[in-house]
Amino acid sequence: MAVQGRRGRWRPLGGGILAALVSTGVAASPPWELSVLLAAGSEVADAPGTRIRELGQVYAVEAQTFALWARVDGPVAGWVLLGFRGGRTEILARERVEEGKAAPGGSLSLARRQPGEGSRLGRSVVVGKGRVYLQEKPLEAVPGGGASPVYQWDAGGLRPVLAPGDGLSFRGTTYRCETVTLGHANASGAVLLAFTTSSPVRTRGLAVHDAGGLRVLLTEDQPLPGTAGARLKDSALGCGTVRLEEAVLADDGTVVLVGYLKGEGGTRKGILAIGENRTDLLVGGGDPCPVPVGGKVRSCPFAVLDARSASLVAAAFTCRQPVAAVWNGKGWLPIESAQLTVDQAVLVATTAPAVLWHGTAEREETRGGEVRRLHLQGWGLFTGTGSQDLRWQGNNPTGFDLLPEGGAVWGVSLQYGWGVQGFRNRFVDAGAPEKGAQTMPRFPVTVGGEVTLDDVHAWLDPDRAIVVVRGPGFEGPPLPAGVYLMSRSQSPQP
């Protein structure tokens, strides 16, 4: 497992595979029907003469309301984020390609996620329950949002969620927001926000936004839930500052993060799971190493890789050597990574400790009397007792995408395409991860051909999905390029 791979943090997935999938990966249910929602070549309504030439990622609110990245030409040219509502398109933002360069006309300037980059932290566009969230951010791996407001967009248009200067109420105190950072969405569609305040005290905190509005979860100046007076501390000598922007919102509403816990017994750094009524230190500096490598847990570094609940967390820490492990509510299960140091992971299943991971290693090798330093990378699938090698015909994955939840089948798409022609994407099923990388599921459609699962951008329900057809010259149905609604056919099939 030693080829170059892309980097990124992954959004948690879950669910089961459609029972009617046959061994070829084709759905054996009746064919599906496609109806066009937005065709390539269409004119952008609020930019006359500007036409859509290429389609990118779609962020669906519902069938007639979605945002999407599109490459356009005409008076406006390049990649733009479009909003589609009421049967017409509008430009919401331009692609951010150069730091410090403002978008023309005062538009928002947002980083566009490239295909194959499965990062879930640091995104500028996030789809939650019933709305799409937007924020301008620097071109960094996990940037802070700074003074840029967080917006929401839906059928009602674009409006702010939280901006510097806004008030935030928590336990009888009204804080004045100074900075805010858009986080990620969990499986329920709630979106995490990290913020700092300027008054009545300078502090940091976390909040969530969903259909119920905005609510603060915690601030560093107030006691943590379920404690007599323990608080988060932002830094400690020797281990640097904790970044709340890297906190993970689990599907059960628990926030899992790296933090300094300051209580009567002093300050400890570790991995915290903070719920509505309790705070747990899952592992902390000075603990006996919870996996069989010996020694004690060092005070730094720690990393939360992924979390599904307070009792299902993937994390990294260091004992006598770097460790990646899964917390199952009772203890830590070490991830077998073949001497690679795990730096990314996604919990593939909702309740089982199945982890898709990426790791790296540095090694020196002498060739012809010359010492060379080698950088190794590899991918594996941990299923509780060991890891499967994810190489396909001798090649490691070169990228990954997280396939949308909510339908009959979902999971992770693995790409093997850098410099390798003819290698189709492979699929890890969230319902049966122990099967490893499989053929990508496909859905036969009434017009002929099939839609592959990695062209499904959102499930509206198990019988309807938003899909992208790439048009002539590409694998898929014989239809013009566009965004389509795929619905399960009601007609009996011969």
N, C-alpha and C positions, 0 to 999 in steps of 0.2 A: 504494500500500500504506500507507494512513494511517488505519486505524481502531483502536479500542482492542482490546487482546488480553490474555489472561491470561498470567501469568508462571510460570516453573517450569523445573527442570532435568529432563532426560529420561533414562530408562533405555535403554541400547543395545538394538537389535533386530537380527534377522537371519533369513535363510532364504529360501524361494521360494514362489511362489504355486502353488496346486493346479492341475495341468495341465488338469483338467476344468472350469475356470471358463469360462463362456461370456460373451459381450459384455454381457449384462444384469446380470452380477454374481451369477447364481444357480449354485450348484454342480450340475453335470450328472451327478454320481454318484448311485447309488440313494438314495432318501430315507432320512433318519435317523429313529431311534426315540427317544422321550423317556420316561423313567421318573422319577417324582417322588422326590426325596430329602427335601425339607423344604418343606411347604406354608405359604403365608401364612395366618394365622389359628391356627397351631399354638400350643399353650401352651409356655412356657419351663419346662423340667422343674424347675430349681432355684429358680424364682420362681412358685409356684402363683398362678393368676389372671392372670398376665402373658402377653399374646398378641402374636404378630408381626403387624404391620400393613403394613409396607413393607420391601422388601429393597434392600440396598445392595451394596457391593463384597464379593466372595467371595475368600477366600484358601485355595486347595485344597492339602491334603497328599496325599489320595487320595480315591476316590469316597465313602467313608463317613466321612472325617475332614476337616473344613474349618472355618474361621472365617469369619464374615461380619458386616458391619454391618447392623443391622435397627432399624427404628423400632417400638417396642413401646408398649402401653398397659396399664393395670391398676395393680396395686400398684407396679410399676416402670414409669416412663413416659419416653419420649424415645429417643434413639439409643443403642444398646448394641452392643458387640462380643460376639457369641455364638460359642461353640465347639460344633461338632456332632461327636459321636463315640459309637460304640456305639448309634446310633439315638436319642440324646437330646441336648438342648441345655443349655448352661450359660452363665451370664454371665461373661465374662472381664474386661470393662472397661466403663466409661461414657464417653460422649463428653465431651471437654474443651472447654468453651465459654467459660470465664472463668478468667483466670489467678489462681492462688492459692486457688481454691476446690476443696476436696477432694471426691472422689466419696463418696456415701453408703455406709456399711457397710464402709469401708476398701477399696473396689474400686479397681483401676487407673483412671486418668483419662487418656484418650488422644485426640489430635487425629484427627478423621475426615477423610479425603481426600474432597473434593467432586468430583462428576463434572465432567470437563473440565479438571482440574488435573493435568497430567502430571509434576509434580515427583517426582524420584526421590531427591533428598537431603533430609534433615530429617524423613523419615517416622517415625511412631511404631509402625507395623505394617508388617512386611516379610516376604514369603514366600520362604523358601529351599528347598533340596532336602530334602524330607521333614519340614519343620517350619515353624512361623510364629513370628516374633520380635516381641517387644513391649517398649516402653520409654516411660515417662512423660517428656515433654519440654515445655518452654515453648512458647507459641504464637508462634513466630518462623519466619522463612524456612528457616534451617538452624541449628537450635538445638543446643547442647550438652546431653548427658544429665545432667551433673552427678553428684549422689550417687544417682540412681535406678538400680537394677539393670536389666540386660537379661535378659529371660526368653525361653524357648522353650516352644512348645506343640505337642503332637502327640497321637497316640492314648494316650500315657502321661500326659497332663495337663500342667499348668503347672509349670515348674521353672526355677531361675536358670541363666544362662550365665556371667555375670560381674557382680560387684558390688563396690563399694568395700570394701576390706579383704581381698579375695581375693589370692592369690599368683599371679604370672605368671613363668614360667621362660623365660629366653632366654640362650643361650650361657654357661651355668654360673652365671648370676646370677638370684636370685629377687627380683623386684620386688613391692612392695605397691601394689595398685591404689588410687588415690584417687578418680578420676572415670572414667566410661566413657560413650561415645556410640554408639548403634546407627547404623550406616551403611546401605548398600544391598547388594543381592544381584547377583552377575553372572550370566551365562547358565548357568553350571554349578551355581548355587544356593549358592555360598559367600557368606558375609556378612561385610562389613568392619566392624571395631570400632576406634574411636579411644579412647585412654586416656591418663591421666596417672598418675604414681606419686608416692608420698610417701617411700619408702625402697627401697633404701639410698641412692638419690639422687632428687632431684626431676627428673623428665624426662617426655617424652611419647613415644608410640609408636602403632603400628598392629598389629592382629591380625586373623585371620580365623577364622570358625567354620563348620564343615561337618560332614558325616557322620563325619569323622575326629577331631572334637573341636576344641579351641581351640589355636591356635598363633600365637606372636608373629612378626611379619614384620620389624619394625625398632624400634629405640629411638634417640632423638637422642643418647644418650651413648655409643653404640657405632658402630664404622665401618660404613659402608654396604656392601652386597654388591658384590664385585668391585673394591673400592678399597683402597689401601694404608693409608688412615687418614682419608679424607674423612667428614665427619659432617654431619647436618642441623643447622641453627641455627634457633632459633624466631623471631628477629626481627633487624632491622637498622635503623640510624638512617635515618629519612626514608621508609621503605616499610611500616612497621607489622609486625604479627605474623601469621605464617602460621597458618591454621586447618587442622589435620589432619582435622577433620570434613568438609572439602570434597574430600578425596582420592577418587579414582575407582579402583575395582577392576575391571580389564579382564578379558575373558573368558579370557585365557591366564594369569591370575594376577598379571600385572604391576600394580603400583600406580603410578598417574600422578598427580602432585600439583605444586602450586606450593611451592617451598622455597628456602631459603638453603643453598647448598652450601659448606661450609667445608673448605678443603684447604690444601696447602702454598702455593698461589698466592694465597691470600686467600679472601674470601667473595663469592660471586656468587648473585644471585637469578635463578630461571628455572623452567622446566618440566622436571621430572625423571621419568624412567621407571625404576622400581626393580623388578628381578626377583629371582629366587632367587640368582643368581650374578653379576649385573652391575647397574651404575647408569649411566644415560646422561642427560646434560644435552641435551635436545632443542633448546632455545633459551634463551639467557641474556642478561641485561643487558650491553650493550657489544658484542654480536655485530653484524656487518653485517646490515642488515635482510634476511631471507631471502625477501622478496617484493618486487616492483618498485614500491615507493613511496618509496624513498630513505632515507638516514640510517642510524642505528644503532638497535638495540633498546634502549628505555629500561629502567631498572631496575625500574620499576613503572608501571602494574599488569600482572599476569598473571592468567589464568584458564584452568583446564582445563574445557572444556565437555562433553567426552565422550571415551571411549576404549574400543576393542575389543581392542587388543593394543598391544605396545610399538611396532609399526609402523603403527598406525592410530589417530590421536589428533586430536580437534578442540580447538582452543585459541584464546585471544585474547591479544594483547599490543599494544604501541604502538611504532611507529617515528616517522616524521614525522606519522603519523596513526594512529588505532586500526586494528588489523588482526585479522581472523578468518581462520584458515587450517587446513588439514588436513595433518598429518604422515603421509606414506605410506611411511616407512622409509628414504627417500632424500632427501626435501626437503619443503618446505612449499608447498601449493597454496592460493593466496588464494581465499577465498569471495567471490564477487560479490554484494554486498548493496545496490546502488543507493544509496550514500551513507548507508545506515542503519548504526548501530553494533550489531553482533551481540552479544546478551547471553545467548542460549540456543541450544543446538544438540543434535541427536541424530544419531549416525551410524546411518543406516537399514540399511545393508548390512553383512555380516560382513567382507568383504574389500575392497570398493570404496569410494572416497571420496565417498559420497553422503550429504548432510547436509540435514536439515530444520532450518531456523533461524528465529529471531525477532530483529528488530532495532528500534531506536528512533532518533529524531533530534529535535533542537530547532531551530526555525526562527522567525525574526522576519518578520512581514509587516505592511505598512502598508495600512490600510483606512480611507478617509475621514479621513485625516490622523492616525489613531490607530495606534500601533505595538502589534501583538499578538504574543505569544509562543505558538507552536504546538508541541504535542507530537505527533510522528508515530510510528506503529508499523506494522510490516509483517511478512509471513511469506514465505519463499521456500524453494525446494528446489534445492540445489546438486548437480550431478551430474558434477563434475570439470572442466567447461569454462565453465560459466555457471549462472545460477539461473533457475528457472521461477517466475513469479508464481503464488501460490496463491489469488488471489481467485476466488470463485465467484459468478457473476452480479453482479459489482461489489462483493462483500463479502469482507473478509478473514476468516480463521478467528477464532472467539471463544474457542476452547478446544481441547484435544487430549487424547487418551487413548492410552496405549501398550497395544496389543493383545498378548495373551499368546503367548509362543513355545511351540514344541514340537508344533504341529499341522501340518496340511497347508498352512495359510495363516496368515500374520500380518503385522503392519506397524503403522501409525499411523492412528488415527481422528481426523479433523479435524472440529470442530464449527463450524457457521455460524449458531447459533441465537439469539444475543442480540438480541432485538427483531425478529427476522426469522422469521415463521411459515412453516411448510411447507418449510424447507430441511433436507434430510436430511444426516446425516453423510457425509463423503467419506473415501476410503481411499487411503493411500500404501502400495504393496506393497513389502515388504522385498526381494523377489526381482527386481523390475523397477521401481526407483524412477524411472527416466527417463520412465516413462509418466505421472508426475505424479499429481494427485488424481483418483481414479476412483470409480465407483459402489461402495458397500459390498457385499462378497460376502454371499450368503445361502445357507442350507442348507434345502432342502425336507424336511419331516418327515412321517411316515406319517399323522398325525392331521389333516393339512392345514395350510396356511400355511408360513411359513418362519422360521427363526431367523437374525437378522443377526449378522455376525461381531462387532459391538461388544456383543452380549449374551452372548458366550462369555467367561467369566471365567478359565478355566484349561483347558489341554489336558493330559489324563492320558497320552495317546499319540495317534498320528494318527487312531485310530478312536474315541476317547472324549473327551468334553469336559464340563466343568461349565458349565451355562448358567443364566441367569435368565429366566424367563417372567414378564412384567409383568402379564398377565391381561387381562380384558375391558376394552375401551376403548383398548388400546394395540396397536400393530402387533406381530404375532407369531402363534404358534399359538393355536387356540381352546381354551386350557386355563386352569385357575385359576392365579393367581400363585404362584410358588414357585421353589425351586432344583431343577433337573432334571439327570439324567445323560443326555447325548445320545450315542447309540451308532450307528455305521454299521449300517444294516439288512442282515441276511443274506438276506432274502427277495427272490427275483427280482422285478423290476418289469416290468409289461407294456410 
